[in-house]
Amino acid sequence: MKWREEVFKAFEDVQLDYFSMAAYDLMEYVRYEFSAEMSDQIHAMIRSLEMSYPRKEIVRGYNGYCRADNFDKVPVSRFTIEKCDEVKKIFRLADGINLKLPSGIRGSWRWRILYLRCLIDNELVNNEFEVNQTCEEAFRELTELYHAENADFILSPPTVESIAALRGIGGEHYYDDPV
């Protein structure tokens, strides 16, 4: 029985080392790619993003639910986020950082992906988890950043265009409601 406790203790030490190494690597990445002066804030923002991730996607097809902008045949996803207050704090932090970053970094694809994630989460929280026009524009920008204009639906942001073109409006659907 003693050997088992020693193995578990060794595993805990390795796991702690792994997480501290990952945090160190993330901090170095942030310093290099974004800003040494703002690295603590950006690092905290990224860590908070990871902690706020738990969400549930509800895909709704032709059962009366559609986007508010009259796309009457476009099935949509609704994302519910568990940590709403945290999402709002993260967006305020991201917005503050965004204002202080030099324009070259602010416009870089690496920063835009992080910032858009914060923006989309915040918009979902403030819009009863429904995709609005701001989310749609952010999804379109992500599509361009990812070069996902022709990607399979599972790999592309859920823009109206990707849903209609790549998920088969009027034809076969990958996720029809079984009920």
ZIQUIKA-V122287 format. One record per helix or strand of 2 or more residues. SS is the DSSP state (a for helix, b for strand). FROM is the first residue (numbers start at 1). TO is the last residue. Records with the same first field share a line. If there is no record, write none. Layout:
SS->FROM-TO  FROM-TO
//
This chain:
a->2-33  39-51  84-100  103-106  109-126  133-146  153-155  160-166
b->55-60  76-81
//
